[in-house]
Amino acid sequence: MPRNVSDSGRVELRLRPEDKTTLSRAAAIKHLDLSAYILRAMLPKAEADIAEAENLALSERDSLRVLALLEHPPAPAPRLVRAAKAGYEFP
């Protein structure tokens, strides 16, 4: 688990000795240093995790519901109408 991230781009990682040995061996097999090996393995996973968090997949039913609401929005709530008439500005 990352302990410290500084502005220099350096990340410290605490590993059990046997985990570091395994990672170092795998990196050597791929002719990479340990940092490059970890980075090559983790960046695609990080990008996939970000994409998953930022994208919302709707079912066909839900997609049709959103489109219907966009085409025929519900009437505004009375409190919203009063706030708009009073000139209320939302933060």
OpenMM code with the backbone's topology and positions (N, CA, C; nanometers):
from openmm import Vec3, app, unit

residues = "MET PRO ARG ASN VAL SER ASP SER GLY ARG VAL GLU LEU ARG LEU ARG PRO GLU ASP LYS THR THR LEU SER ARG ALA ALA ALA ILE LYS HIS LEU ASP LEU SER ALA TYR ILE LEU ARG ALA MET LEU PRO LYS ALA GLU ALA ASP ILE ALA GLU ALA GLU ASN LEU ALA LEU SER GLU ARG ASP SER LEU ARG VAL LEU ALA LEU LEU GLU HIS PRO PRO ALA PRO ALA PRO ARG LEU VAL ARG ALA ALA LYS ALA GLY TYR GLU PHE PRO".split()
positions = [
    Vec3(0.0844, -0.1170, 0.0000),
    Vec3(0.0000, 0.0000, 0.0000),
    Vec3(0.0892, 0.1236, 0.0000),
    Vec3(0.0613, 0.2242, -0.0862),
    Vec3(0.1459, 0.3421, -0.0916),
    Vec3(0.1439, 0.4180, 0.0407),
    Vec3(0.2611, 0.4562, 0.0842),
    Vec3(0.2712, 0.5300, 0.2100),
    Vec3(0.2856, 0.6780, 0.1879),
    Vec3(0.3605, 0.7151, 0.0842),
    Vec3(0.3961, 0.8540, 0.0717),
    Vec3(0.4070, 0.8906, -0.0755),
    Vec3(0.3402, 0.9980, -0.1139),
    Vec3(0.3532, 1.0491, -0.2501),
    Vec3(0.4004, 1.1926, -0.2375),
    Vec3(0.5114, 1.2235, -0.3015),
    Vec3(0.5636, 1.3590, -0.2945),
    Vec3(0.5525, 1.4229, -0.4320),
    Vec3(0.5812, 1.5527, -0.4387),
    Vec3(0.5740, 1.6248, -0.5652),
    Vec3(0.6772, 1.5758, -0.6655),
    Vec3(0.7778, 1.5049, -0.6207),
    Vec3(0.8823, 1.4570, -0.7106),
    Vec3(0.8359, 1.3392, -0.7937),
    Vec3(0.7190, 1.2846, -0.7632),
    Vec3(0.6694, 1.1681, -0.8340),
    Vec3(0.7118, 1.0381, -0.7688),
    Vec3(0.7820, 1.0462, -0.6613),
    Vec3(0.8301, 0.9266, -0.5922),
    Vec3(0.7171, 0.8676, -0.5087),
    Vec3(0.7020, 0.7361, -0.5139),
    Vec3(0.6041, 0.6642, -0.4338),
    Vec3(0.6781, 0.5554, -0.3574),
    Vec3(0.6530, 0.5489, -0.2276),
    Vec3(0.7143, 0.4439, -0.1474),
    Vec3(0.6128, 0.3334, -0.1267),
    Vec3(0.6606, 0.2110, -0.1297),
    Vec3(0.5739, 0.0952, -0.1172),
    Vec3(0.6363, -0.0025, -0.0193),
    Vec3(0.5612, -0.0408, 0.0810),
    Vec3(0.6106, -0.1372, 0.1799),
    Vec3(0.5663, -0.2759, 0.1368),
    Vec3(0.6606, -0.3659, 0.1199),
    Vec3(0.6325, -0.5024, 0.0751),
    Vec3(0.6910, -0.6032, 0.1721),
    Vec3(0.6287, -0.7184, 0.1760),
    Vec3(0.6913, -0.8294, 0.2473),
    Vec3(0.8114, -0.8724, 0.1629),
    Vec3(0.9182, -0.9198, 0.2253),
    Vec3(1.0376, -0.9588, 0.1495),
    Vec3(1.0072, -1.0598, 0.0381),
    Vec3(0.9207, -1.1569, 0.0667),
    Vec3(0.8899, -1.2567, -0.0361),
    Vec3(0.8132, -1.1963, -0.1539),
    Vec3(0.7302, -1.0932, -0.1275),
    Vec3(0.6595, -1.0266, -0.2371),
    Vec3(0.7568, -0.9468, -0.3239),
    Vec3(0.8520, -0.8792, -0.2585),
    Vec3(0.9512, -0.8041, -0.3346),
    Vec3(1.0370, -0.8991, -0.4182),
    Vec3(1.0713, -1.0130, -0.3635),
    Vec3(1.1496, -1.1118, -0.4383),
    Vec3(1.0732, -1.1576, -0.5615),
    Vec3(0.9447, -1.1860, -0.5445),
    Vec3(0.8624, -1.2297, -0.6575),
    Vec3(0.8541, -1.1222, -0.7642),
    Vec3(0.8266, -0.9987, -0.7230),
    Vec3(0.8171, -0.8895, -0.8194),
    Vec3(0.9504, -0.8640, -0.8887),
    Vec3(1.0574, -0.8663, -0.8132),
    Vec3(1.1907, -0.8441, -0.8719),
    Vec3(1.2245, -0.9530, -0.9732),
    Vec3(1.1909, -1.0767, -0.9405),
    Vec3(1.2175, -1.1881, -1.0328),
    Vec3(1.1377, -1.1714, -1.1616),
    Vec3(1.0097, -1.1362, -1.1485),
    Vec3(0.9263, -1.1157, -1.2671),
    Vec3(0.9778, -0.9990, -1.3506),
    Vec3(1.0213, -0.8922, -1.2843),
    Vec3(1.0762, -0.7775, -1.3570),
    Vec3(1.2016, -0.8168, -1.4327),
    Vec3(1.2870, -0.8949, -1.3709),
    Vec3(1.4103, -0.9389, -1.4367),
    Vec3(1.3794, -1.0251, -1.5582),
    Vec3(1.2790, -1.1105, -1.5476),
    Vec3(1.2402, -1.1937, -1.6605),
    Vec3(1.1967, -1.1084, -1.7785),
    Vec3(1.1303, -0.9974, -1.7507),
    Vec3(1.0838, -0.9064, -1.8558),
    Vec3(1.1882, -0.8007, -1.8935),
    Vec3(1.3075, -0.8094, -1.8335),
    Vec3(1.4173, -0.7146, -1.8591),
    Vec3(1.3770, -0.5707, -1.8258),
    Vec3(1.3094, -0.5565, -1.7120),
    Vec3(1.2674, -0.4250, -1.6639),
    Vec3(1.3169, -0.4070, -1.5215),
    Vec3(1.3314, -0.2795, -1.4811),
    Vec3(1.3584, -0.2582, -1.3394),
    Vec3(1.2249, -0.2709, -1.2651),
    Vec3(1.2324, -0.2801, -1.1351),
    Vec3(1.1136, -0.3067, -1.0547),
    Vec3(1.0077, -0.1979, -1.0728),
    Vec3(1.0490, -0.0714, -1.0742),
    Vec3(0.9531, 0.0382, -1.0907),
    Vec3(0.8815, 0.0293, -1.2245),
    Vec3(0.9565, 0.0054, -1.3314),
    Vec3(0.8959, -0.0044, -1.4642),
    Vec3(0.7997, -0.1224, -1.4714),
    Vec3(0.8374, -0.2325, -1.4093),
    Vec3(0.7515, -0.3512, -1.4106),
    Vec3(0.6187, -0.3230, -1.3401),
    Vec3(0.6267, -0.2633, -1.2219),
    Vec3(0.5049, -0.2328, -1.1466),
    Vec3(0.4202, -0.1307, -1.2213),
    Vec3(0.4844, -0.0287, -1.2746),
    Vec3(0.4122, 0.0747, -1.3480),
    Vec3(0.3426, 0.0166, -1.4706),
    Vec3(0.4114, -0.0674, -1.5451),
    Vec3(0.3541, -0.1285, -1.6655),
    Vec3(0.2318, -0.2142, -1.6294),
    Vec3(0.2376, -0.2800, -1.5158),
    Vec3(0.1265, -0.3657, -1.4755),
    Vec3(0.0091, -0.2860, -1.4197),
    Vec3(0.0386, -0.1781, -1.3488),
    Vec3(-0.0665, -0.1090, -1.2754),
    Vec3(-0.1343, 0.0054, -1.3500),
    Vec3(-0.0674, 0.0713, -1.4416),
    Vec3(-0.1308, 0.1834, -1.5108),
    Vec3(-0.2569, 0.1426, -1.5860),
    Vec3(-0.2549, 0.0346, -1.6639),
    Vec3(-0.3806, -0.0040, -1.7302),
    Vec3(-0.4926, -0.0351, -1.6309),
    Vec3(-0.4589, -0.0962, -1.5187),
    Vec3(-0.5588, -0.1254, -1.4160),
    Vec3(-0.6130, 0.0041, -1.3563),
    Vec3(-0.5259, 0.0994, -1.3299),
    Vec3(-0.5697, 0.2280, -1.2750),
    Vec3(-0.6602, 0.3011, -1.3741),
    Vec3(-0.6238, 0.3001, -1.5012),
    Vec3(-0.7058, 0.3660, -1.6031),
    Vec3(-0.8419, 0.2980, -1.6153),
    Vec3(-0.8455, 0.1660, -1.6073),
    Vec3(-0.9727, 0.0931, -1.6132),
    Vec3(-1.0590, 0.1248, -1.4914),
    Vec3(-0.9983, 0.1345, -1.3741),
    Vec3(-1.0735, 0.1672, -1.2527),
    Vec3(-1.1330, 0.3074, -1.2622),
    Vec3(-1.0557, 0.4023, -1.3154),
    Vec3(-1.1048, 0.5397, -1.3322),
    Vec3(-1.2200, 0.5420, -1.4320),
    Vec3(-1.2032, 0.4746, -1.5453),
    Vec3(-1.3087, 0.4709, -1.6467),
    Vec3(-1.4362, 0.4088, -1.5903),
    Vec3(-1.4212, 0.3026, -1.5128),
    Vec3(-1.5382, 0.2371, -1.4526),
    Vec3(-1.6109, 0.3311, -1.3574),
    Vec3(-1.5350, 0.4098, -1.2816),
    Vec3(-1.5959, 0.5015, -1.1857),
    Vec3(-1.6612, 0.6215, -1.2545),
    Vec3(-1.6077, 0.6625, -1.3687),
    Vec3(-1.6563, 0.7824, -1.4362),
    Vec3(-1.7658, 0.7547, -1.5384),
    Vec3(-1.7854, 0.6310, -1.5776),
    Vec3(-1.8855, 0.5977, -1.6778),
    Vec3(-2.0016, 0.5246, -1.6134),
    Vec3(-2.1194, 0.5606, -1.6572),
    Vec3(-2.2402, 0.4999, -1.6050),
    Vec3(-2.3085, 0.4259, -1.7187),
    Vec3(-2.3325, 0.3002, -1.7003),
    Vec3(-2.4013, 0.2204, -1.8016),
    Vec3(-2.5458, 0.1997, -1.7570),
    Vec3(-2.6373, 0.2403, -1.8425),
    Vec3(-2.7790, 0.2252, -1.8119),
    Vec3(-2.8377, 0.1097, -1.8910),
    Vec3(-2.9371, 0.0469, -1.8325),
    Vec3(-3.0105, -0.0550, -1.9063),
    Vec3(-3.0927, 0.0155, -2.0144),
    Vec3(-3.1431, -0.0613, -2.1078),
    Vec3(-3.2261, -0.0011, -2.2134),
    Vec3(-3.3475, 0.0682, -2.1526),
    Vec3(-3.4090, 0.0043, -2.0540),
    Vec3(-3.5255, 0.0636, -1.9877),
    Vec3(-3.4911, 0.1975, -1.9238),
    Vec3(-3.3783, 0.2017, -1.8519),
    Vec3(-3.3377, 0.3256, -1.7856),
    Vec3(-3.2995, 0.4330, -1.8868),
    Vec3(-3.2345, 0.3928, -1.9951),
    Vec3(-3.1986, 0.4891, -2.1005),
    Vec3(-3.3238, 0.5521, -2.1595),
    Vec3(-3.4251, 0.4701, -2.1865),
    Vec3(-3.5499, 0.5232, -2.2416),
    Vec3(-3.6184, 0.6162, -2.1425),
    Vec3(-3.6098, 0.5836, -2.0144),
    Vec3(-3.6693, 0.6695, -1.9107),
    Vec3(-3.6006, 0.8055, -1.9068),
    Vec3(-3.4679, 0.8082, -1.9132),
    Vec3(-3.3938, 0.9346, -1.9131),
    Vec3(-3.4322, 1.0171, -2.0358),
    Vec3(-3.4356, 0.9546, -2.1513),
    Vec3(-3.4723, 1.0269, -2.2740),
    Vec3(-3.6138, 1.0827, -2.2643),
    Vec3(-3.7062, 1.0044, -2.2099),
    Vec3(-3.8433, 1.0517, -2.1947),
    Vec3(-3.8492, 1.1722, -2.1006),
    Vec3(-3.7735, 1.1686, -1.9919),
    Vec3(-3.7716, 1.2816, -1.8978),
    Vec3(-3.7083, 1.4053, -1.9602),
    Vec3(-3.6099, 1.3866, -2.0468),
    Vec3(-3.5498, 1.5007, -2.1156),
    Vec3(-3.6481, 1.5633, -2.2146),
    Vec3(-3.7255, 1.4788, -2.2821),
    Vec3(-3.8229, 1.5298, -2.3794),
    Vec3(-3.9461, 1.5891, -2.3114),
    Vec3(-3.9859, 1.5323, -2.1988),
    Vec3(-4.1058, 1.5778, -2.1273),
    Vec3(-4.0730, 1.5890, -1.9787),
    Vec3(-3.9999, 1.6941, -1.9409),
    Vec3(-3.9606, 1.7058, -1.7992),
    Vec3(-4.0827, 1.7273, -1.7102),
    Vec3(-4.0747, 1.6826, -1.5855),
    Vec3(-4.1857, 1.7043, -1.4925),
    Vec3(-4.1964, 1.8524, -1.4569),
    Vec3(-4.3132, 1.8915, -1.4120),
    Vec3(-4.3333, 2.0304, -1.3698),
    Vec3(-4.2460, 2.0581, -1.2478),
    Vec3(-4.1945, 2.1820, -1.2379),
    Vec3(-4.1103, 2.2131, -1.1215),
    Vec3(-4.1928, 2.2135, -0.9929),
    Vec3(-4.1260, 2.1803, -0.8851),
    Vec3(-4.1904, 2.1798, -0.7538),
    Vec3(-4.2258, 2.3236, -0.7149),
    Vec3(-4.3356, 2.3409, -0.6415),
    Vec3(-4.3763, 2.4762, -0.6019),
    Vec3(-4.2653, 2.5549, -0.5303),
    Vec3(-4.1876, 2.4888, -0.4453),
    Vec3(-4.0781, 2.5587, -0.3755),
    Vec3(-3.9761, 2.6132, -0.4747),
    Vec3(-3.9478, 2.5373, -0.5807),
    Vec3(-3.8524, 2.5818, -0.6818),
    Vec3(-3.9072, 2.7021, -0.7568),
    Vec3(-4.0346, 2.7017, -0.7890),
    Vec3(-4.0965, 2.8148, -0.8588),
    Vec3(-4.0900, 2.9392, -0.7710),
    Vec3(-4.1234, 2.9235, -0.6413),
    Vec3(-4.1166, 3.0392, -0.5499),
    Vec3(-3.9743, 3.0925, -0.5387),
    Vec3(-3.8769, 3.0035, -0.5305),
    Vec3(-3.7369, 3.0469, -0.5200),
    Vec3(-3.6948, 3.1204, -0.6460),
    Vec3(-3.7368, 3.0734, -0.7614),
    Vec3(-3.6996, 3.1391, -0.8872),
    Vec3(-3.7620, 3.2766, -0.8953),
    Vec3(-3.8878, 3.2885, -0.8555),
    Vec3(-3.9565, 3.4183, -0.8582),
    Vec3(-3.8949, 3.5165, -0.7597),
    Vec3(-3.8447, 3.4646, -0.6487),
    Vec3(-3.7827, 3.5507, -0.5464),
    Vec3(-3.6398, 3.5894, -0.5856),
    Vec3(-3.5882, 3.5314, -0.6910),
    Vec3(-3.4535, 3.5662, -0.7351),
    Vec3(-3.3456, 3.4932, -0.6566),
    Vec3(-3.3808, 3.3823, -0.5943),
    Vec3(-3.2831, 3.3059, -0.5177),
    Vec3(-3.1758, 3.2515, -0.6089),
    Vec3(-3.0502, 3.2651, -0.5677),
    Vec3(-2.9387, 3.2105, -0.6442),
    Vec3(-2.8831, 3.0903, -0.5703),
    Vec3(-2.8732, 2.9792, -0.6416),
    Vec3(-2.8192, 2.8581, -0.5817),
    Vec3(-2.6686, 2.8684, -0.5704),
    Vec3(-2.6117, 2.8136, -0.4630),
    Vec3(-2.4662, 2.8240, -0.4451),
    Vec3(-2.3905, 2.7440, -0.5485),
] * unit.nanometer
topology = app.Topology()
chain = topology.addChain("A")
for resn in residues:
    res = topology.addResidue(resn, chain)
    for name in ("N", "CA", "C"):
        topology.addAtom(name, app.Element.getBySymbol(name[0]), res)
